[in-house]
Amino acid sequence: MLQTGTPCLEIEGLVKDVGPVPSLDGRMKRVLAGVDLTANAGEITVILGVNGAGKTTTLECAQGLQKRTGGVVRLLGQDPERADAELRSRVGIMLQEGGLPPAAHPLTLLKHVAGMYSNPQPVDDLAERLGIGDFATTTIRRLSGGQKQRVALAAALIGRPEVVFLDEPSAGLDPQSRQLVVDLIDGLRHEGLAVILTTHLLDDAERLADVVHILDRGRVVTSGSVAEILEGREDAHLRLTLRTQSGLPLADAFAGRATAGELAVAEPSAGHYVVEGEITSADLAGVTAWLHARGIMPAHLELGRANLQDVFLAIAAESADQAAAERTGGRAA
């Protein structure tokens, strides 16, 4: 296994065109427009982006499953488009669609996959970790989406890879299965693997990621640890959230600061209040005193900065505004 911090995937200026596309008058559509990123051993690298941002295409080019139009990709020091059996044996891949044979049984399939490697993990041990034994006698076609995800993840890990690509590994999982999978992925970094994953579940990303790359319209628009990304955003201000009875005039608790526009107080759903702005210790003392005076004990009260989901949604909104401006020939505000 490689030393922690060793680059396992290096992407420089990755470009991918598809087409010709009728909506573009037969011109090629550029899916990736110069992606740059690195993933290291012993780290979890998370790639985020809205649908169509280029996440899966980036992974497939990095794996050699799609031919790139331009740029450089090095996977364990080699070009994945010319990968030999030795390189393939060092890489695990979990595709978004699974790619599992529908007539196979999970354990039979995993034992078959294990036979392709010189030093595979014990199938029964991995199946137990992922709870696959509970549906081992059921054919793949009859499994739920979450069960198929667990089998696909096991197939990606069975060969003891040094690098593993996971495309939406938590998709379709119930809460218990999701926690099981997240815990397993979290442990992979401690085993020295380079884990590269995409997900739409931003709380999973925030918990797991050592490094995050956010893609937008085929480019990486921000990269870094979650803390670095949040610190780099001017809109990552303090936020106070409360859960209590609905319909409260909570703005009254802030001594006129909400009325003056210094703080924004909202109730986005019944009993869920959000206060944003330059919140001070006096504001915190004031709202707790206001609640106490009315005999209200909130079920939840939290003060913190904006999280990864907030940043992601802000970037998505900025991108949508820019796209709309481009369609109308103007400029985004």
Helices and strands as residue ranges (DSSP letters): E 7-18, G 22-24, E 29-40, E 44-48, H 55-63, E 70-75, G 80-82, H 85-88, E 91-94, H 106-114, H 123-129, G 132-135, G 140-142, H 145-157, E 163-167, H 175-190, E 194-198, H 202-208, E 211-216, E 219-224, H 226-231, E 238-243, G 250-254, E 263-269, E 272-277, H 281-293, E 300-305, H 308-328
